């Protein structure tokens, strides 16, 4: 808010008000906000405040009074956050569970579609997965807020390591969800030939079990270790020659698309990307 108010106050003092000034101020504020923070919410908040400054009449005492008020309000908010904090983990866990629920439901749909050649289920899963980005964005924003609060408050500083682990989990799940979209799209196309793929359905069932353990890992590090072991067993199976489909490009492509997805899940569980890739069988 202070960023938007300060830039708008300065522009108002130098250039005055008007339609052209409003457009230029909004452009400058949004650009500055994106350089300061990668959060879209930050840019939106700064932009709204800059517009209010441009549209509302200046208060008694001059235009920069609003900037001073913003600084005082911001400092007071930081003090309250530091000494009367809320537990920052609750909302982040809620948003995390929503993404995990969606991911597991998508794997269930994928398993059913592959086992029964159910195009209706595959089409429905594809429609849903295309709308999954808000789930990731919500988790990222609530987690950013939780990390910020834990840095400010001395009472919640003890949760910083736990939240760092959740940040790693979120980043891995973000990438895995993006790869899941590609896999479901490919499966939706593949099933048009009317042939069931029970071995792919079995792999989806194994992934379901591993991801369910990863969700438990939000509260239990041992569950995350168990999930990693299951994922290692899965990734070592992802070789088209194992299932006799090395010469079937359309079918083998689905199996190959599962490889980066499982690598992302392994990274989310705590393994480095190089270590995860080293577990991939040669093809």
MIDOSE-1310 file (N, C-alpha, C; in nm, 2 decimals, decimal comma, always signed):
residues 283
xxxx	+0,08/-0,12/+0,00/+0,00/+0,00/+0,00/+0,09/+0,13/+0,00; +0,19/+0,13/+0,08/+0,28/+0,24/+0,09/+0,35/+0,27/-0,04; +0,39/+0,16/-0,11/+0,45/+0,18/-0,24/+0,36/+0,25/-0,34; +0,23/+0,21/-0,34/+0,14/+0,27/-0,43/+0,11/+0,41/-0,39
xxxx	+0,09/+0,44/-0,26/+0,06/+0,57/-0,22/+0,18/+0,67/-0,24; +0,30/+0,62/-0,21/+0,42/+0,71/-0,23/+0,44/+0,75/-0,37; +0,44/+0,65/-0,46/+0,46/+0,68/-0,60/+0,35/+0,78/-0,66; +0,23/+0,75/-0,62/+0,11/+0,83/-0,67/+0,12/+0,97/-0,61
xxxx	+0,16/+0,98/-0,48/+0,17/+1,11/-0,42/+0,28/+1,20/-0,49; +0,39/+1,13/-0,51/+0,50/+1,20/-0,58/+0,46/+1,25/-0,72; +0,39/+1,16/-0,80/+0,34/+1,20/-0,93/+0,24/+1,31/-0,92; +0,15/+1,31/-0,82/+0,05/+1,41/-0,80/+0,12/+1,55/-0,77
xxxx	+0,22/+1,54/-0,69/+0,29/+1,67/-0,65/+0,37/+1,73/-0,77; +0,42/+1,64/-0,86/+0,51/+1,69/-0,97/+0,42/+1,72/-1,09; +0,33/+1,63/-1,13/+0,26/+1,64/-1,26/+0,11/+1,68/-1,24; +0,06/+1,68/-1,12/-0,08/+1,71/-1,11/-0,17/+1,59/-1,14
xxxx	-0,30/+1,62/-1,15/-0,39/+1,51/-1,18/-0,45/+1,52/-1,32; -0,51/+1,41/-1,36/-0,56/+1,40/-1,50/-0,57/+1,26/-1,55; -0,64/+1,24/-1,66/-0,65/+1,10/-1,71/-0,52/+1,05/-1,75; -0,44/+1,13/-1,82/-0,31/+1,08/-1,87/-0,22/+1,05/-1,75
xxxx	-0,22/+1,13/-1,65/-0,14/+1,11/-1,53/-0,18/+0,98/-1,46; -0,31/+0,95/-1,45/-0,36/+0,83/-1,38/-0,31/+0,71/-1,46; -0,31/+0,71/-1,59/-0,26/+0,60/-1,67/-0,11/+0,57/-1,65; -0,04/+0,68/-1,65/+0,11/+0,67/-1,63/+0,15/+0,62/-1,49
xxxx	+0,08/+0,68/-1,39/+0,10/+0,64/-1,25/+0,08/+0,49/-1,23; -0,04/+0,44/-1,29/-0,07/+0,30/-1,27/+0,03/+0,21/-1,34; +0,08/+0,25/-1,46/+0,18/+0,18/-1,52/+0,31/+0,17/-1,44; +0,36/+0,29/-1,39/+0,48/+0,29/-1,31/+0,47/+0,21/-1,18
xxxx	+0,35/+0,22/-1,12/+0,33/+0,15/-0,99/+0,33/+0,00/-1,01; +0,27/-0,05/-1,12/+0,26/-0,19/-1,14/+0,40/-0,24/-1,18; +0,48/-0,17/-1,26/+0,61/-0,21/-1,29/+0,70/-0,22/-1,17; +0,69/-0,11/-1,09/+0,77/-0,11/-0,96/+0,74/-0,22/-0,87
xxxx	+0,61/-0,25/-0,86/+0,56/-0,35/-0,77/+0,61/-0,49/-0,82; +0,61/-0,51/-0,95/+0,66/-0,64/-1,00/+0,81/-0,66/-0,98; +0,89/-0,55/-0,98/+1,03/-0,56/-0,95/+1,05/-0,58/-0,80; +0,97/-0,52/-0,71/+0,99/-0,54/-0,57/+0,95/-0,68/-0,52
xxxx	+0,83/-0,73/-0,58/+0,78/-0,86/-0,53/+0,72/-0,93/-0,65; +0,74/-1,07/-0,65/+0,68/-1,15/-0,76/+0,54/-1,18/-0,73; +0,48/-1,13/-0,62/+0,34/-1,16/-0,59/+0,25/-1,07/-0,67; +0,15/-1,13/-0,74/+0,05/-1,05/-0,81/-0,04/-0,97/-0,71
xxxx	-0,06/-1,03/-0,59/-0,14/-0,96/-0,49/-0,07/-0,83/-0,45; +0,06/-0,83/-0,44/+0,13/-0,71/-0,41/+0,11/-0,60/-0,51; +0,12/-0,64/-0,64/+0,11/-0,54/-0,75/-0,04/-0,49/-0,75; -0,13/-0,58/-0,73/-0,27/-0,53/-0,73/-0,30/-0,43/-0,62
xxxx	-0,25/-0,46/-0,50/-0,28/-0,38/-0,38/-0,21/-0,24/-0,40; -0,09/-0,24/-0,45/-0,02/-0,11/-0,48/-0,09/-0,03/-0,59; -0,14/-0,10/-0,69/-0,21/-0,03/-0,80/-0,34/+0,03/-0,75; -0,42/-0,04/-0,66/-0,54/+0,01/-0,61/-0,52/+0,14/-0,53
xxxx	-0,42/+0,13/-0,44/-0,39/+0,25/-0,35/-0,34/+0,37/-0,44; -0,27/+0,34/-0,54/-0,22/+0,46/-0,63/-0,34/+0,52/-0,69; -0,44/+0,45/-0,74/-0,56/+0,50/-0,80/-0,64/+0,58/-0,70; -0,65/+0,53/-0,58/-0,73/+0,61/-0,47/-0,67/+0,74/-0,45
xxxx	-0,53/+0,75/-0,44/-0,46/+0,87/-0,42/-0,49/+0,97/-0,54; -0,49/+0,92/-0,66/-0,52/+1,00/-0,78/-0,66/+1,06/-0,78; -0,75/+0,98/-0,74/-0,90/+1,01/-0,76/-0,95/+1,09/-0,64; -0,91/+1,07/-0,52/-0,96/+1,13/-0,40/-0,89/+1,27/-0,38
xxxx	-0,96/+1,37/-0,33/-0,90/+1,50/-0,30/-0,79/+1,49/-0,19; -0,69/+1,57/-0,21/-0,58/+1,57/-0,11/-0,63/+1,61/+0,03; -0,59/+1,54/+0,13/-0,63/+1,58/+0,27/-0,56/+1,70/+0,32; -0,61/+1,76/+0,43/-0,54/+1,88/+0,49/-0,40/+1,84/+0,53
xxxx	-0,31/+1,93/+0,49/-0,17/+1,91/+0,53/-0,08/+1,87/+0,41; -0,15/+1,85/+0,29/-0,07/+1,82/+0,17/-0,08/+1,68/+0,13; -0,03/+1,65/+0,01/-0,05/+1,52/-0,05/+0,03/+1,41/+0,02; +0,15/+1,45/+0,08/+0,23/+1,35/+0,14/+0,19/+1,30/+0,28
xxxx	+0,08/+1,36/+0,32/+0,02/+1,32/+0,45/-0,02/+1,17/+0,44; -0,07/+1,14/+0,33/-0,12/+1,00/+0,31/+0,00/+0,90/+0,31; +0,11/+0,94/+0,26/+0,23/+0,85/+0,27/+0,27/+0,83/+0,41; +0,27/+0,94/+0,49/+0,31/+0,93/+0,63/+0,21/+0,84/+0,71
xxxx	+0,08/+0,86/+0,68/-0,02/+0,78/+0,74/+0,00/+0,63/+0,71; +0,04/+0,60/+0,58/+0,06/+0,47/+0,54/+0,18/+0,40/+0,61; +0,29/+0,48/+0,63/+0,40/+0,43/+0,70/+0,37/+0,40/+0,84; +0,29/+0,49/+0,91/+0,26/+0,47/+1,05/+0,17/+0,34/+1,06
xxxx	+0,07/+0,33/+0,97/-0,02/+0,22/+0,97/+0,06/+0,09/+0,95; +0,16/+0,09/+0,85/+0,23/-0,03/+0,82/+0,32/-0,07/+0,94; +0,38/+0,03/+1,00/+0,47/-0,01/+1,12/+0,39/-0,06/+1,23; +0,27/+0,00/+1,26/+0,18/-0,06/+1,36/+0,14/-0,20/+1,33
xxxx	+0,11/-0,23/+1,20/+0,07/-0,36/+1,16/+0,18/-0,46/+1,19; +0,30/-0,42/+1,16/+0,42/-0,51/+1,18/+0,44/-0,54/+1,33; +0,42/-0,43/+1,42/+0,43/-0,45/+1,56/+0,32/-0,55/+1,61; +0,20/-0,53/+1,57/+0,09/-0,62/+1,61/+0,12/-0,76/+1,56
xxxx	+0,16/-0,78/+1,43/+0,19/-0,91/+1,38/+0,30/-0,98/+1,46; +0,40/-0,90/+1,51/+0,52/-0,96/+1,58/+0,48/-1,00/+1,72; +0,39/-0,93/+1,78/+0,37/-0,96/+1,93/+0,23/-1,01/+1,96; +0,14/-1,01/+1,86/+0,01/-1,07/+1,88/-0,02/-1,15/+1,75
xxxx	+0,06/-1,25/+1,72/+0,05/-1,32/+1,59/-0,05/-1,43/+1,59; -0,10/-1,46/+1,47/-0,18/-1,58/+1,45/-0,09/-1,69/+1,41; -0,13/-1,81/+1,43/-0,05/-1,93/+1,38/-0,06/-1,93/+1,23; +0,06/-1,91/+1,16/+0,06/-1,89/+1,02/+0,04/-2,02/+0,94
xxxx	+0,04/-2,14/+1,01/+0,04/-2,26/+0,94/-0,09/-2,31/+0,90; -0,20/-2,27/+0,97/-0,33/-2,32/+0,94/-0,38/-2,30/+0,80; -0,38/-2,18/+0,75/-0,43/-2,15/+0,62/-0,35/-2,22/+0,51; -0,21/-2,22/+0,53/-0,13/-2,28/+0,44/-0,15/-2,43/+0,43
xxxx	-0,18/-2,50/+0,54/-0,21/-2,64/+0,54/-0,34/-2,66/+0,47; -0,44/-2,58/+0,49/-0,57/-2,59/+0,43/-0,56/-2,59/+0,28; -0,49/-2,49/+0,23/-0,47/-2,47/+0,09/-0,38/-2,59/+0,03; -0,29/-2,64/+0,11/-0,21/-2,75/+0,06/-0,30/-2,88/+0,05
xxxx	-0,38/-2,90/+0,15/-0,47/-3,02/+0,14/-0,57/-3,01/+0,02; -0,61/-2,89/-0,01/-0,70/-2,87/-0,13/-0,63/-2,92/-0,26; -0,50/-2,88/-0,27/-0,42/-2,92/-0,39/-0,40/-3,07/-0,39; -0,36/-3,13/-0,27/-0,34/-3,27/-0,26/-0,47/-3,35/-0,29
xxxx	-0,58/-3,30/-0,24/-0,71/-3,37/-0,27/-0,74/-3,37/-0,42; -0,71/-3,26/-0,49/-0,73/-3,25/-0,63/-0,64/-3,35/-0,70; -0,51/-3,35/-0,66/-0,41/-3,43/-0,73/-0,45/-3,58/-0,72; -0,49/-3,62/-0,60/-0,53/-3,76/-0,57/-0,65/-3,79/-0,65
xxxx	-0,75/-3,70/-0,65/-0,87/-3,73/-0,73/-0,84/-3,74/-0,88; -0,75/-3,66/-0,93/-0,71/-3,67/-1,07/-0,64/-3,81/-1,10; -0,56/-3,85/-1,01/-0,50/-3,98/-1,03/-0,60/-4,10/-1,03; -0,70/-4,08/-0,94/-0,81/-4,18/-0,94/-0,89/-4,19/-1,07
xxxx	-0,91/-4,07/-1,12/-0,98/-4,06/-1,25/-0,90/-4,12/-1,36; -0,77/-4,09/-1,36/-0,68/-4,14/-1,46/-0,67/-4,29/-1,45; -0,67/-4,35/-1,33/-0,66/-4,49/-1,31/-0,79/-4,56/-1,37; -0,91/-4,50/-1,34/-1,03/-4,55/-1,39/-1,04/-4,55/-1,54
xxxx	-1,00/-4,43/-1,59/-1,01/-4,42/-1,74/-0,92/-4,52/-1,81; -0,80/-4,54/-1,76/-0,71/-4,63/-1,82/-0,75/-4,78/-1,81; -0,81/-4,81/-1,70/-0,85/-4,95/-1,67/-0,98/-4,99/-1,75; -1,08/-4,89/-1,76/-1,21/-4,92/-1,82/-1,22/-4,86/-1,95
xxxx	-1,12/-4,79/-2,01/-1,13/-4,71/-2,13/-1,25/-4,62/-2,12; -1,26/-4,54/-2,02/-1,37/-4,45/-1,99/-1,34/-4,31/-2,04; -1,39/-4,28/-2,16/-1,35/-4,15/-2,22/-1,42/-4,04/-2,14; -1,54/-4,06/-2,09/-1,61/-3,96/-2,01/-1,53/-3,92/-1,89
xxxx	-1,48/-4,01/-1,82/-1,40/-3,98/-1,70/-1,27/-3,91/-1,74; -1,21/-3,95/-1,85/-1,08/-3,89/-1,90/-1,11/-3,74/-1,94; -1,22/-3,72/-2,01/-1,26/-3,58/-2,05/-1,28/-3,49/-1,93; -1,35/-3,55/-1,83/-1,39/-3,47/-1,71/-1,26/-3,44/-1,64
xxxx	-1,17/-3,53/-1,63/-1,04/-3,51/-1,56/-0,96/-3,40/-1,63; -0,96/-3,40/-1,76/-0,89/-3,30/-1,84/-0,95/-3,16/-1,82; -1,08/-3,15/-1,82/-1,15/-3,02/-1,79/-1,11/-2,97/-1,65; -1,11/-3,06/-1,55/-1,08/-3,01/-1,42/-0,93/-2,97/-1,40
xxxx	-0,84/-3,05/-1,46/-0,70/-3,02/-1,44/-0,66/-2,89/-1,51; -0,73/-2,85/-1,61/-0,70/-2,72/-1,68/-0,74/-2,60/-1,59; -0,82/-2,63/-1,48/-0,86/-2,52/-1,39/-0,79/-2,53/-1,26; -0,68/-2,60/-1,25/-0,61/-2,63/-1,13/-0,51/-2,52/-1,08
xxxx	-0,48/-2,43/-1,17/-0,38/-2,33/-1,13/-0,41/-2,24/-1,01; -0,54/-2,21/-0,99/-0,57/-2,13/-0,86/-0,54/-2,20/-0,74; -0,55/-2,34/-0,74/-0,52/-2,41/-0,62/-0,37/-2,39/-0,58; -0,28/-2,39/-0,68/-0,14/-2,37/-0,66/-0,11/-2,23/-0,61
xxxx	-0,18/-2,13/-0,68/-0,16/-1,99/-0,65/-0,20/-1,96/-0,50; -0,31/-2,02/-0,46/-0,36/-2,00/-0,32/-0,27/-2,05/-0,22; -0,21/-2,17/-0,25/-0,12/-2,23/-0,15/+0,01/-2,14/-0,15; +0,05/-2,10/-0,26/+0,18/-2,02/-0,27/+0,16/-1,89/-0,19
xxxx	+0,04/-1,82/-0,20/+0,02/-1,69/-0,14/+0,00/-1,71/+0,02; -0,07/-1,82/+0,06/-0,09/-1,84/+0,20/+0,04/-1,88/+0,27; +0,13/-1,95/+0,19/+0,26/-2,00/+0,24/+0,35/-1,88/+0,25; +0,35/-1,79/+0,15/+0,43/-1,67/+0,16/+0,40/-1,59/+0,28
xxxx	+0,27/-1,58/+0,31/+0,22/-1,50/+0,42/+0,27/-1,57/+0,55; +0,26/-1,70/+0,56/+0,30/-1,77/+0,68/+0,45/-1,76/+0,70; +0,53/-1,76/+0,60/+0,68/-1,75/+0,61/+0,71/-1,61/+0,66; +0,64/-1,51/+0,60/+0,66/-1,37/+0,64/+0,63/-1,34/+0,79
xxxx	+0,52/-1,40/+0,83/+0,48/-1,39/+0,98/+0,59/-1,45/+1,07; +0,63/-1,57/+1,03/+0,73/-1,64/+1,11/+0,86/-1,57/+1,12; +0,90/-1,49/+1,02/+1,02/-1,41/+1,02/+1,00/-1,29/+1,11; +0,88/-1,23/+1,12/+0,86/-1,11/+1,20/+0,84/-1,14/+1,34
xxxx	+0,76/-1,25/+1,37/+0,73/-1,27/+1,51/+0,83/-1,36/+1,58; +0,88/-1,32/+1,70/+0,98/-1,40/+1,77/+0,91/-1,53/+1,83; +0,78/-1,52/+1,84/+0,70/-1,63/+1,90/+0,68/-1,75/+1,80; +0,69/-1,71/+1,67/+0,67/-1,81/+1,57/+0,79/-1,85/+1,49
xxxx	+0,90/-1,79/+1,53/+1,03/-1,82/+1,46/+1,06/-1,97/+1,46; +1,02/-2,04/+1,56/+1,05/-2,18/+1,57/+0,99/-2,26/+1,45; +0,89/-2,21/+1,38/+0,82/-2,28/+1,27/+0,89/-2,26/+1,14; +1,00/-2,18/+1,13/+1,06/-2,14/+1,01/+1,11/-2,26/+0,93
xxxx	+1,17/-2,36/+1,00/+1,22/-2,48/+0,93/+1,11/-2,56/+0,87; +1,00/-2,57/+0,95/+0,88/-2,65/+0,90/+0,82/-2,58/+0,78; +0,81/-2,45/+0,78/+0,76/-2,38/+0,67/+0,85/-2,38/+0,55; +0,98/-2,39/+0,57/+1,07/-2,40/+0,45/+1,05/-2,54/+0,39
xxxx	+1,03/-2,64/+0,47/+1,00/-2,77/+0,41/+0,87/-2,77/+0,33; +0,77/-2,69/+0,38/+0,65/-2,69/+0,30/+0,66/-2,61/+0,18; +0,75/-2,51/+0,18/+0,78/-2,43/+0,05/+0,84/-2,53/-0,05; +0,93/-2,61/-0,01/+0,99/-2,71/-0,10/+0,88/-2,81/-0,15
xxxx	+0,80/-2,85/-0,07/+0,69/-2,94/-0,11/+0,59/-2,87/-0,21; +0,56/-2,74/-0,18/+0,47/-2,67/-0,27/+0,54/-2,65/-0,41; +0,67/-2,62/-0,42/+0,73/-2,60/-0,55/+0,73/-2,73/-0,63; +0,76/-2,84/-0,56/+0,76/-2,97/-0,63/+0,62/-3,01/-0,67
xxxx	+0,52/-2,98/-0,59/+0,38/-3,01/-0,63/+0,33/-2,92/-0,74; +0,38/-2,80/-0,74/+0,34/-2,71/-0,85/+0,39/-2,77/-0,99; +0,52/-2,81/-0,99/+0,57/-2,87/-1,12/+0,50/-3,00/-1,15; +0,48/-3,08/-1,05/+0,41/-3,21/-1,07/+0,27/-3,19/-1,12
xxxx	+0,20/-3,09/-1,08/+0,06/-3,06/-1,12/+0,07/-3,02/-1,27; +0,16/-2,94/-1,31/+0,18/-2,90/-1,45/+0,20/-3,02/-1,54; +0,29/-3,11/-1,49/+0,31/-3,23/-1,57/+0,19/-3,32/-1,57; +0,11/-3,32/-1,46/-0,01/-3,40/-1,46/-0,10/-3,36/-1,57
xxxx	-0,11/-3,23/-1,59/-0,20/-3,18/-1,70/-0,16/-3,24/-1,83; -0,03/-3,25/-1,86/+0,02/-3,30/-1,98/-0,01/-3,45/-1,99; +0,01/-3,52/-1,88/-0,02/-3,67/-1,89/-0,16/-3,69/-1,91; -0,25/-3,62/-1,85/-0,40/-3,64/-1,87/-0,44/-3,61/-2,01
xxxx	-0,38/-3,50/-2,06/-0,41/-3,47/-2,20/-0,37/-3,58/-2,30; -0,25/-3,64/-2,27/-0,20/-3,74/-2,36/-0,29/-3,87/-2,34; -0,32/-3,90/-2,22/-0,41/-4,02/-2,20/-0,54/-4,00/-2,26; -0,60/-3,88/-2,25/-0,73/-3,86/-2,32/-0,72/-3,88/-2,47
xxxx	-0,61/-3,85/-2,53/-0,59/-3,87/-2,67/-0,57/-4,02/-2,70; -0,49/-4,09/-2,61/-0,45/-4,22/-2,63/-0,57/-4,32/-2,62; -0,67/-4,29/-2,53/-0,78/-4,38/-2,51/-0,88/-4,38/-2,63; -0,86/-4,30/-2,72/-0,95/-4,30/-2,84/-0,94/-4,42/-2,92
xxxx	-0,84/-4,50/-2,90/-0,83/-4,63/-2,97/-0,91/-4,74/-2,91; -0,96/-4,72/-2,79/-1,05/-4,81/-2,72/-0,98/-4,93/-2,65; -0,85/-4,91/-2,63/-0,77/-5,02/-2,57/-0,74/-4,99/-2,42; -0,76/-5,08/-2,33/-0,73/-5,06/-2,19/-0,58/-5,07/-2,16
xxxx	-0,53/-5,00/-2,07/-0,39/-5,01/-2,03/-0,38/-5,04/-1,88; -0,40/-5,16/-1,84/-0,40/-5,19/-1,69/-0,27/-5,16/-1,63; -0,16/-5,17/-1,70/-0,03/-5,15/-1,63/-0,01/-5,00/-1,60; -0,07/-4,91/-1,69/-0,06/-4,77/-1,66/-0,16/-4,74/-1,54
xxxx	-0,27/-4,81/-1,54/-0,37/-4,79/-1,43/-0,30/-4,83/-1,29; -0,22/-4,94/-1,30/-0,15/-4,98/-1,18/-0,05/-4,88/-1,13; +0,02/-4,81/-1,23/+0,12/-4,71/-1,19/+0,05/-4,59/-1,13; -0,07/-4,56/-1,18/-0,15/-4,45/-1,12/-0,19/-4,48/-0,98
xxxx	-0,22/-4,61/-0,96/-0,26/-4,66/-0,82/-0,14/-4,64/-0,73; -0,02/-4,68/-0,77/+0,10/-4,66/-0,69/+0,12/-4,51/-0,66; +0,11/-4,43/-0,76/+0,12/-4,28/-0,74/+0,02/-4,23/-0,64; -0,10/-4,28/-0,65/-0,20/-4,24/-0,55/-0,16/-4,26/-0,41
xxxx	-0,10/-4,38/-0,39/-0,06/-4,42/-0,25/+0,06/-4,33/-0,21; +0,15/-4,30/-0,30/+0,27/-4,22/-0,26/+0,23/-4,07/-0,23; +0,14/-4,02/-0,32/+0,09/-3,88/-0,30/+0,01/-3,87/-0,17; -0,07/-3,97/-0,14/-0,14/-3,97/-0,01/-0,05/-3,96/+0,11
xxxx	+0,06/-4,03/+0,10/+0,16/-4,02/+0,21/+0,23/-3,89/+0,21; +0,25/-3,83/+0,09/+0,31/-3,69/+0,09/+0,22/-3,59/+0,16; +0,09/-3,61/+0,14/-0,01/-3,52/+0,21/+0,01/-3,54/+0,36; +0,02/-3,66/+0,41/+0,04/-3,68/+0,55/+0,18/-3,62/+0,60
xxxx	+0,27/-3,61/+0,50/+0,40/-3,55/+0,53/+0,39/-3,40/+0,57; +0,28/-3,33/+0,55/+0,26/-3,20/+0,59/+0,27/-3,19/+0,74; +0,24/-3,30/+0,81/+0,25/-3,30/+0,96/+0,34/-3,40/+1,01; +0,39/-3,49/+0,93/+0,47/-3,60/+0,97/+0,59/-3,63/+0,88
xxxx	+0,71/-3,60/+0,92/+0,82/-3,61/+0,83/+0,85/-3,76/+0,79; +0,81/-3,85/+0,88/+0,83/-3,99/+0,85/+0,74/-4,04/+0,73; +0,62/-3,98/+0,73/+0,54/-4,02/+0,61/+0,60/-3,97/+0,48; +0,67/-3,86/+0,49/+0,73/-3,80/+0,37/+0,85/-3,90/+0,32
xxxx	+0,92/-3,95/+0,42/+1,02/-4,05/+0,39/+0,97/-4,17/+0,33; +0,85/-4,22/+0,38/+0,79/-4,34/+0,32/+0,74/-4,31/+0,18; +0,69/-4,19/+0,16/+0,64/-4,15/+0,02/+0,76/-4,16/-0,07; +0,87/-4,11/-0,03/+0,99/-4,11/-0,11/+1,03/-4,25/-0,15
xxxx	+1,03/-4,34/-0,06/+1,06/-4,48/-0,09/+0,97/-4,54/-0,20; +0,84/-4,51/-0,18/+0,74/-4,56/-0,28/+0,76/-4,49/-0,42; +0,80/-4,37/-0,42/+0,82/-4,30/-0,55/+0,95/-4,36/-0,61; +1,05/-4,40/-0,54/+1,17/-4,46/-0,59/+1,13/-4,59/-0,66
xxxx	+1,04/-4,67/-0,60/+1,00/-4,79/-0,66/+0,93/-4,77/-0,79; +0,85/-4,66/-0,79/+0,77/-4,63/-0,91/+0,87/-4,58/-1,03; +0,96/-4,49/-0,99/+1,04/-4,43/-1,10/+1,13/-4,54/-1,17; +1,17/-4,64/-1,10/+1,25/-4,75/-1,15/+1,17/-4,84/-1,25
xxxx	+1,04/-4,82/-1,25/+0,96/-4,90/-1,35/+0,93/-4,83/-1,48; +0,97/-4,70/-1,48/+0,93/-4,62/-1,60/+1,02/-4,64/-1,72; +1,02/-4,76/-1,77/+1,10/-4,79/-1,89/+1,01/-4,86/-1,98; +0,99/-4,81/-2,11/+0,90/-4,87/-2,20/+0,93/-5,02/-2,23
xxxx	+1,06/-5,05/-2,23/+1,10/-5,19/-2,26/+1,05/-5,29/-2,15; +1,03/-5,24/-2,03/+0,98/-5,32/-1,92/+0,84/-5,38/-1,96; +0,76/-5,29/-2,03/+0,62/-5,33/-2,06/+0,61/-5,37/-2,21; +0,72/-5,38/-2,28/+0,71/-5,43/-2,42/+0,65/-5,33/-2,51
xxxx	+0,66/-5,20/-2,48/+0,60/-5,10/-2,57/+0,70/-5,00/-2,63; +0,83/-5,04/-2,63/+0,93/-4,95/-2,67/+0,91/-4,90/-2,82; +0,85/-4,99/-2,90/+0,82/-4,95/-3,04/+0,69/-4,89/-3,07; +0,61/-4,87/-2,96/+0,48/-4,81/-2,97/+0,48/-4,67/-2,92
xxxx	+0,51/-4,58/-3,01/+0,54/-4,44/-2,97/+0,43/-4,37/-2,89; +0,30/-4,39/-2,94/+0,19/-4,32/-2,87/+0,18/-4,37/-2,73; +0,19/-4,50/-2,71/+0,17/-4,55/-2,57/+0,30/-4,53/-2,49; +0,41/-4,54/-2,55/+0,54/-4,52/-2,47/+0,55/-4,37/-2,42
xxxx	+0,49/-4,28/-2,50/+0,50/-4,14/-2,47/+0,44/-4,11/-2,33; +0,33/-4,18/-2,30/+0,26/-4,16/-2,17/+0,35/-4,20/-2,06; +0,41/-4,32/-2,08/+0,51/-4,37/-1,98/+0,62/-4,27/-1,96; +0,67/-4,22/-2,07/+0,79/-4,13/-2,06/+0,75/-3,99/-2,00
xxxx	+0,62/-3,95/-2,02/+0,57/-3,83/-1,95/+0,56/-3,84/-1,80; +0,54/-3,96/-1,76/+0,53/-3,99/-1,61/+0,67/-3,97/-1,54; +0,78/-3,98/-1,62/+0,91/-3,97/-1,56/+0,94/-3,83/-1,50; +0,92/-3,72/-1,57/+0,94/-3,59/-1,51/+0,84/-3,56/-1,39
xxxx	+0,72/-3,62/-1,40/+0,62/-3,60/-1,29/+0,67/-3,66/-1,17; +0,72/-3,78/-1,18/+0,77/-3,85/-1,06/+0,90/-3,79/-1,01; +0,98/-3,73/-1,10/+1,10/-3,66/-1,05/+1,06/-3,54/-0,97; +0,96/-3,47/-1,01/+0,91/-3,35/-0,94/+0,86/-3,39/-0,80
xxxx	+0,79/-3,51/-0,80/+0,74/-3,55/-0,67/+0,85/-3,59/-0,57; +0,95/-3,65/-0,63/+1,07/-3,69/-0,55/+1,14/-3,56/-0,49; +1,15/-3,46/-0,58/+1,21/-3,33/-0,53/+1,12/-3,27/-0,42; +0,99/-3,28/-0,43/+0,90/-3,23/-0,33/+0,92/-3,31/-0,20
xxxx	+0,95/-3,44/-0,21/+0,97/-3,52/-0,09/+1,11/-3,49/-0,02; +1,19/-3,41/-0,08/+1,32/-3,38/-0,02/+1,44/-3,42/-0,09; +1,43/-3,49/-0,20/+1,55/-3,54/-0,28/+1,59/-3,43/-0,38; +1,72/-3,42/-0,41/+1,76/-3,32/-0,51/+1,72/-3,37/-0,65
xxxx	+1,72/-3,27/-0,74/+1,68/-3,31/-0,88/+1,78/-3,40/-0,94; +1,91/-3,38/-0,92/+2,01/-3,47/-0,97/+2,00/-3,61/-0,92; +1,97/-3,62/-0,79/+1,95/-3,75/-0,73/+1,83/-3,82/-0,78; +1,72/-3,75/-0,80/+1,60/-3,81/-0,86/+1,62/-3,85/-1,00
xxxx	+1,69/-3,77/-1,08/+1,71/-3,81/-1,22/+1,80/-3,93/-1,23; +1,89/-3,94/-1,14/+1,99/-4,06/-1,14/+1,91/-4,19/-1,12; +1,79/-4,19/-1,06/+1,71/-4,31/-1,04/+1,64/-4,35/-1,17; +1,63/-4,27/-1,26/+1,56/-4,30/-1,39/+1,62/-4,41/-1,46
xxx	+1,55/-4,51/-1,51/+1,61/-4,62/-1,59/+1,65/-4,57/-1,73; +1,75/-4,62/-1,78/+1,79/-4,57/-1,92/+1,69/-4,63/-2,02; +1,66/-4,55/-2,12/+1,57/-4,59/-2,23/+1,64/-4,58/-2,36
